Amino acid sequence: MIDLRWFEPAALDAAPPEFEGMAELRNAHSRLFDGDFASLTTARKIFAGAQSPEFRSFFCLAVEGGSVIGWAGLDFPLRENLSLAISFGSVAPEHRRRGVGTALLDASLDRVRAEGRTEVQFWGRLPLEALTISPEGSLPLPETSLRVRLDDPSVSFLTRHGATPGICERESAVDLQGNPTLDQFMTTTPAAAPEGYTLTTFAGPVPKGLLGPVADLLSSFSADLPSGELEWEEEVWTPERVQEMDAQTTARGITPVTSVVLEASTGRGAAYSRVTRQEQTPHRADQGITMVLKEHRGHGLGALVKRANTEFILREWPEVRRIYTDNADQNTHMLRINEAMGFRRSGVALGWKLPL
Ligand SMILES: CC(C)(COP(=O)(O)OP(=O)(O)OC[C@H]1O[C@@H](n2cnc3c(N)ncnc32)[C@H](O)[C@@H]1OP(=O)(O)O)[C@@H](O)C(=O)NCCC(=O)NCCS
């Protein structure tokens, strides 16, 4: 018999034993995509991540004979986007096509309705082969000429349940060693900020003096981010919210390196880029947000902050062999810098929407 068990980590003192099984499922799924470079999680990290003040988080676990065979996570944003729920999940490959995914989805949708939210956004990863340009047996993706094959399990599953693709994100990776494209980028991109700007690179939490500019940059980023056909409201970041994000990052065993460019005359933020590394996977780093404020674009600040973080990583974190990132497929400016750095497309992530 399959038992569906709900957990709200914020209401618990510690991770329940079932979270070990969920961590194993998630790690096996990540290894399918990234092999030895998979981003690995643990019960403790999942538990810590679900204590964020940004979201109210729930997990529904499908348990059979004492083993976790499927999971679904639900995040309800608490600051903005109050009509949305964000969902992730998977079913162990050997237990698919038995209705476990549908049972988890139905239970999740009941909870979304009970919380009074009116739209669910699902996120899932797909292999590159799931993309096609042929109209046969495929679905169009928003804002790109690429299509996605209906025979991919997640595509057929979510389509059958009424969801539609809202955005196609390109996943890419760059190898740091023996990569002539990256070497060329590091040599030809200026290391210092252009006249009128200052550059600071730091590991760990944002220093006090930069909290205001970083909060302003993150607020602008949320307004500018290409979100395809997915709704995403503008976020209002304050210095306190930045500190909360840093505390969460530390609690999850994640270390960031961040580069910030300020406009020298005003001390205001102009550009920002953050890369993180997790303690269990020291050979992998993940590129997070990079942004340049609209009025400061065209001065090479995007390449400057990315170069500065990469230089830090090569010097201070020599174990890192590969950096991963994802970008909206229509984000041409960011993709151009990434391609110059030697990032190559490695996979696809799709954001889906299901209005209730
Ligand atoms: C998508 C996923 C959760 C489906 O789980 P599941 O337990 O196999 O789902 P169900 O058994 O309830 O399938 C329901 C329907 O989805 C469709 N479907 C699911 N897998 C399919 C496949 N491989 N090929 C074609 N249709 C498929 C079918 O219509 C199926 O009904 P049927 O078996 O009666 O034909 C699972 O394949 C998975 O974990 N994939 C990887 C993670 C992921 O992409 N998650 C979704 C984004 S959050």
The ligand as a Tripos MOL2 file, in Angstrom:
@<TRIPOS>MOLECULE
LIG
   48    50     1     0     0
SMALL
NO_CHARGES

@<TRIPOS>ATOM
      1 C1          6.6870   13.0720  -14.2050 C.3       1 LIG1
      2 C2          6.6500   11.9690  -13.1420 C.3       1 LIG1
      3 C3          6.5400   12.6400  -11.7660 C.3       1 LIG1
      4 C4          5.4170   11.0640  -13.3770 C.3       1 LIG1
      5 O1          5.3200   10.1230  -12.2970 O.3       1 LIG1
      6 P1          4.4620    8.7610  -12.4600 P.3       1 LIG1
      7 O2          4.3190    8.1960  -11.0930 O.co2     1 LIG1
      8 O3          5.0520    7.9190  -13.5060 O.co2     1 LIG1
      9 O4          3.0650    9.3560  -12.9670 O.3       1 LIG1
     10 P2          1.6850    8.5630  -13.1710 P.3       1 LIG1
     11 O5          1.9080    7.0900  -13.0800 O.co2     1 LIG1
     12 O6          0.7010    9.1450  -12.2180 O.co2     1 LIG1
     13 O7          1.3470    8.9760  -14.6850 O.3       1 LIG1
     14 C5          0.2080    9.7190  -15.0150 C.3       1 LIG1
     15 C6          0.1560    9.9540  -16.5270 C.3       1 LIG1
     16 O8          1.2330   10.7680  -16.9770 O.3       1 LIG1
     17 C7          1.6180   10.3580  -18.3050 C.3       1 LIG1
     18 N1          2.9910    9.7990  -18.2910 N.ar      1 LIG1
     19 C8          3.7840    9.6580  -17.2280 C.ar      1 LIG1
     20 N2          4.9810    9.1410  -17.6120 N.ar      1 LIG1
     21 C9          4.9200    8.9590  -18.9540 C.ar      1 LIG1
     22 C10         5.8190    8.4520  -19.9420 C.ar      1 LIG1
     23 N3          7.0450    8.0030  -19.6000 N.pl3     1 LIG1
     24 N4          5.4250    8.4300  -21.2240 N.ar      1 LIG1
     25 C11         4.1920    8.8410  -21.5850 C.ar      1 LIG1
     26 N5          3.2740    9.3020  -20.6920 N.ar      1 LIG1
     27 C12         3.6430    9.3690  -19.3960 C.ar      1 LIG1
     28 C13         0.6380    9.2800  -18.6980 C.3       1 LIG1
     29 O9         -0.4610    9.9220  -19.3050 O.3       1 LIG1
     30 C14         0.2900    8.7010  -17.3430 C.3       1 LIG1
     31 O10        -0.9350    8.0100  -17.3180 O.3       1 LIG1
     32 P3         -0.9580    6.4440  -17.7580 P.3       1 LIG1
     33 O11         0.1710    5.7480  -17.0770 O.co2     1 LIG1
     34 O12        -2.3070    6.0020  -17.2970 O.co2     1 LIG1
     35 O13        -0.8090    6.4500  -19.2550 O.co2     1 LIG1
     36 C15         7.9220   11.0680  -13.2240 C.3       1 LIG1
     37 O14         8.1040   10.6380  -14.5440 O.3       1 LIG1
     38 C16         9.1800   11.7370  -12.7560 C.2       1 LIG1
     39 O15         9.5130   11.6740  -11.5750 O.2       1 LIG1
     40 N6          9.9280   12.4230  -13.6790 N.am      1 LIG1
     41 C17        11.1120   13.1520  -13.3020 C.3       1 LIG1
     42 C18        10.8180   14.4050  -12.4180 C.3       1 LIG1
     43 C19         9.9220   15.3990  -13.1080 C.2       1 LIG1
     44 O16        10.1190   15.7010  -14.2690 O.2       1 LIG1
     45 N7          8.9130   15.9200  -12.3790 N.am      1 LIG1
     46 C20         7.8840   16.8000  -12.9710 C.3       1 LIG1
     47 C21         8.1830   18.2350  -12.8140 C.3       1 LIG1
     48 S1          7.9950   18.8040  -11.1590 S.3       1 LIG1
@<TRIPOS>BOND
     1     1     2 1
     2     2     3 1
     3     2     4 1
     4     2    36 1
     5     4     5 1
     6     5     6 1
     7     6     7 2
     8     6     8 1
     9     6     9 1
    10     9    10 1
    11    10    11 2
    12    10    12 1
    13    10    13 1
    14    13    14 1
    15    14    15 1
    16    15    16 1
    17    15    30 1
    18    16    17 1
    19    17    18 1
    20    17    28 1
    21    18    19 ar
    22    18    27 ar
    23    19    20 ar
    24    20    21 ar
    25    21    22 ar
    26    21    27 ar
    27    22    23 1
    28    22    24 ar
    29    24    25 ar
    30    25    26 ar
    31    26    27 ar
    32    28    29 1
    33    28    30 1
    34    30    31 1
    35    31    32 1
    36    32    33 2
    37    32    34 1
    38    32    35 1
    39    36    37 1
    40    36    38 1
    41    38    39 2
    42    38    40 1
    43    40    41 1
    44    41    42 1
    45    42    43 1
    46    43    44 2
    47    43    45 1
    48    45    46 1
    49    46    47 1
    50    47    48 1
@<TRIPOS>SUBSTRUCTURE
     1 LIG1         1 GROUP 0 **** ****
